[in-house]
Amino acid sequence: MSYEFLQVLWFILIAVLWIGFHFLEGFDFGVGMLLPILGKTDIERRTIINTIGSVWDGNEVWLLTAGGATFAAFPHWYATMFSGFYLALFLLLVGLIIRGISFEYRSKDANPAWRNRFDWMIAIGSFMAALLLGAAFANLAKGSPIGADMNLIAPEWLPNNLGVTLTLLNPYGLLGGLTTVAVFLLHGANFLVLKLEGSLHTRAVDLSKKLWIGASVLYILLGIYTYVAKFWANGKINPGVVPLAAVVMILLTGYFINKKMEGWAFISTGLNIVLTQVTFFMMTFPNVMLSTLNPEWSLTVYNASSSQYTLTVMSIVALIFVPIVLVYQGWSYYMFRKRISADKKTLVY
């Protein structure tokens, strides 16, 4: 295999990892954010947590794998992004740690105050992660102040890490973060509709109808902003009808919810997330990080990649182990596919 083919291949593979992460962790984060809102009692909140109790940590593996693959396949991309976005990524890690700790410890004590505190920590951690991911990807689409040395440059009057982080808090980045939060909330609500029974199921349906309105408005605003600012033209591939299909999916979600087509409602929000990510990677290729200072200073799949030998070895390893991981995760979802009722005897977390 040629060097250029391997570079493009690993760009695609990393894109697939991020797409899978957003689809799976999207409803995961959504469920976490909805936990203290939808669950009125301890039993109801334990029921909600149990809908993702068997899969939440497996979903996060997609993030770890995407980060590891980026480090191995595109070390310059990894170094620039993780050093430049250091504070934002640190806060993302804090959010994920808060979630993980809360899932494991919220039921270690029967004290209502103890459990309520951890329930809110799950919600806050999920919100932080969703907001920061959305803002980060929006800024990657918009571009960052990257210099000739592949480092992000902050305004002279601010410390570098703080200054670079503040540049992420631009209108487009914030809109991207809020849109991601809204779509993940809707995705999580649709997942809960599929997994819950009784009054919790009814409340999840009602909530999904309300969340759909906010998610649709924010998503359309983000799409208009992206089109008007011409961020879609930063790469060499025109995404074509893909972003339009993503808009159609978010709009169809409302139709499916009102028609009580619960499975299709979840699929449509999932497809919206997948198509959004596909649009992102299409409109940035071959760039992995676009420089707003000088296009020639942008990081691409060609100047940010590892050696041909490294990519070849990685391809062989991925060919062997990725199918195994996919089959195992698919099996775990199949085994825990049934709806969950608010029965104290069957609850784990």
C-alpha positions, 0 to 999 in steps of 0.5 A, a space after each residue: 500500500 502506498 504511503 498516501 493511501 495509508 495516510 488517507 485510510 487512517 484519516 477515514 478510520 479516525 473519522 469512523 471512531 469519532 462518528 461511532 463515539 458521538 453516536 454511542 456517547 451521544 445518547 449516553 451523555 443525553 441520559 446523564 444530563 436528563 437523570 435529575 430532570 426526568 427521575 423524580 425518586 431514587 428508584 426512578 433515577 436508578 432505573 434511568 442509570 440502569 438503561 446505560 449501566 451496561 454500556 456507558 464505559 464501553 462507549 467511552 472506549 471509542 474516545 480513548 481509541 480515537 485519541 490513541 489512533 490520532 497519537 499513533 497515526 498523526 502525532 503532529 495533529 495530536 501534539 498541536 490539538 492536545 497542547 493548544 486545547 489543553 485546558 478545554 480537554 482537561 475540563 473534558 477529562 474532568 467531566 468524564 471522571 466525574 461521570 465515572 466516579 458517580 456511576 460507581 459510587 452513587 449507590 454505595 450509601 443509602 443517604 438521599 443527599 449522597 445519592 442526589 449529589 452524585 446524580 447531579 454530578 453525572 448530569 454536570 459531567 455529561 453536560 461539560 463533556 457534550 458542550 466541550 466536544 461540540 465547541 472543539 469540533 466547531 472550532 476545528 471546522 472554523 480553524 485555529 490560530 496555528 503558526 508555522 511551527 504547528 503551535 497554536 498562538 494566543 493573543 500576546 496579552 494573555 498566557 498561551 494556554 489560557 489565551 488559546 482556550 479563550 479563542 475557543 469561546 467565539 460565537 461559532 464555537 459556543 453555538 456548536 457546543 450548545 447545539 451538541 448539548 441539545 442534540 445529545 439531550 434529544 438523542 438520550 430522550 429517544 433512547 430512554 423512550 426505547 428502554 423505559 416502561 410505565 410512567 417514566 416512558 410516558 414522561 420521556 416521550 413528552 420530554 422528547 417532544 419539547 427537546 426536539 424543538 430546541 435541538 432543531 432550532 439550534 441545529 438549523 442556526 448552526 447550519 446557516 452560520 456554517 454556510 454563510 461563513 463558508 466554513 464548509 469550503 475550508 477543505 477540498 471536498 464539497 459535502 454536497 447533500 450530506 448536511 442537507 440530509 442531516 437537517 432532514 433527519 433532525 426534522 423527521 425526528 419530530 414526525 416520528 416522535 409524534 407518530 409514536 415510531 419510537 425506534 425510527 425517532 432514535 434512528 433519525 437522531 442517530 443518523 443526524 449525528 452520524 451525518 453531521 460528523 461525516 459533513 465535518 470530516 468531508 469539509 475539512 479534508 485533507 486538513 486535520 487542523 486549519 490555520 486561520 493565520 496562513 493556510 500553508 501552516 495548516 496541518 494535513 493528513 500528509 504533513 502530520 502523519 507518522 511514517 509509512 512503516 508505522 501506518 502499515 503496522 497499525 493497519 494490520 493490527 486494526 484489521 485483526 482486532 477492530 472486528 473483534 471489538 465491534 462484535 463484542 460490543 454489538 453482542 453486549 447491546 444485544 444481551 441488554 436490549 430489553 426494557 427496564 422497569 422501576 423494580 428495585 429487585 432488578 436494579 444494580 446502580 
